[in-house]
Amino acid sequence: MKKIILLVLSFVMAVSTVALTGCKKGNNNESVLEIAVNIGGYGSDGFKAIARKFEEEHKGTEVNVKDVYLRADQLEANLKNPRASKTDLYVTGNGTMLKGYVSKGDKFSSSYKGVILEDISDVYNSKVDGEDITVGDKMYDQFREFHTWDLDDDGEEEHYIMPWHANIMSFIYNTTVVNKALNGKPIPRTTLEFEQLCKEIKADGVNPFVLTLDPSAHYWQGPVETWWAQYETVEEYNNFFRGIIDGKFSKDIYRARGRLVGLKEMERFIFASNGYIHKDSPSFEFATAQNTLFSGVSAFMANGCWFENEMKLSDSKKDNIAMMKTPVTSVMVEKLSFYTDCDYFALSDSKKNEYDLILAGIVGYVDGDVEKEDLDARVKESDIEIIRQARRIAKTNASSSSMFIPAFAKNKELAKEFLKFMVRDDNLVLFMNKSSGSHLVYDFDFSKEENKEVFNGLSAFRKSVYEIEKDCDLIRFVNEPIQYKGGLEPYADLSTQVESYMISANAGDRKTAQEIYDHCIKYMDDDRWNNVLRLSGNL
């Protein structure tokens, strides 16, 4: 995989259909391009700046960028009724759903025959203006592969969606609070080290964690699924979303131990009775919760790389936040050669600490902070490689962040020119400058002398994001019919905002990690599993 240099943006989704039809001139004019941009997270300033530059270089062309909130049901309604919208280019957060639309083809809309999204393979195959590289080759590998089809089974790649941000997720933290508590120690490398730091922060009178139950904020998916993938490996984690275990479709995917590991690690930090979360978290809107980080009332929040731009209008300090790598789950020792016990969760605290010292050393070595001769003598090369792979994993929901042209759009060719124009190096820089340093998912070489000034101009927060993203394996880039047709969900019939079950003010309503895990296994009985397979065409 190409190194991920800097990534961009994350949007939530919800718009009125009317908002999409309100254009300055309408788009019957071939020189007027209508673009609808979701404005959660990173707003539309980057796109508007590129639009103005596009107008300058394409005399006589007008680009109207509309700020919208695009809910999934409203987007679907617009696409099923071509007369409902005059939009030529959508910038959305609905990519996972869109992949389902591509697969449905003629079955998607009775008013339009064929794939409802325009085939933009010619955009992917076009050379970037002034650069010796195609748009598709400049795109980060995982993103290009995720947005590739062969609907005709003729061996020819087809593309209907273009990605625009990667949306990395981990823990955001107040650097003043955390560095004081660390007192020269490294940022937590394992979850056991992380918990010890939380205890010290709490002793200083600060809430270790804050969270929000805002319906759009499923932020704990980031660390939970990172820990899950660390334990299982990326491939086995991905196989869950394919419905596969041991090479065949099976409901036993819900029994994967990594799922329990991820949930138990979340429970360690946010279960209400543990006392690590801000007591008002259940009632906080996302902006209120995020402001407690700036103020130092809270130390950590599971969140994403959109954080800084999303809060740019806040009066709070901006130089006291950073993103940290998700610590390696301490349960990973079960995977290492020197581990001689059975269930990690049954170990005594002293035994856990003993193993964790060895694990933290391996993580430190992988990070470049510990010399190899300082590792425990029992550590083998195979152990180091296991932890190296686990340390590279980062969760993203960027598979949903997409740009597309409706097949019925009036100005499809102009929209394609705009897509090609966006990925030119100077426009990537322009986008960064207007979006708090966020980067579209296309290669940009910061090592070039002429680009070093661009990197130096990034905020401390964006630089910390870059350190995580520059060389990582992103999850989840799996979207199969068993998901978008069969309805396969990681938490069965429970909300994907699983943190909500652990922080309820009413103790009787709370669910532990084990209860959530067991519920999913019980819920997905043979009848429900067969229905998932039937709906997805896999029965």
Secondary structure, DSSP 8 states (H G I E B T S, - for coil): ----------------HHHHH--SS-S-STTEEEEEEE-STT-SHHHHHHHHHHHHHSTT-EEEEEEE---HHHHHHHHHSGGG---SEEEES-HHHHHHHHHHGGGS-TTS-S-SB---HHHHHSB-TTSSSBHHHHB-HHHHHHT-B-TTSSS--B---EE----EEEEEEEHHHHHHHHTT--S--BHHHHHHHHHHHHHTT-EEE-----TT--TTHHHHHHHHHHHH-HHHHHHHTTTEETTEE-GGGGG-HHHHHHHHHHHHHH-GGG--B-TTGGG--HHHHHHHHHHTSEEEEEEETTHHHHTTTSSS-SSSEEEE---B-GGGGGGSTT---S-GGGS-HHHHHHHHHHHHHHHHHHHTSS-GGGS-TT--HHHHHHHHHHHTEEEE-GGG-EEE-BTT-TTHHHHHHHHHHHTSHHHHHHHHHHTTT---SB---TTSHHHHHHHHTS-HHHHHHHHHHTT-EEE-----HHHHTT---TTTTS-S-GGGGTS-SSGGG---HHHHHHHHHHHS-HHHHHHHHHHHT--
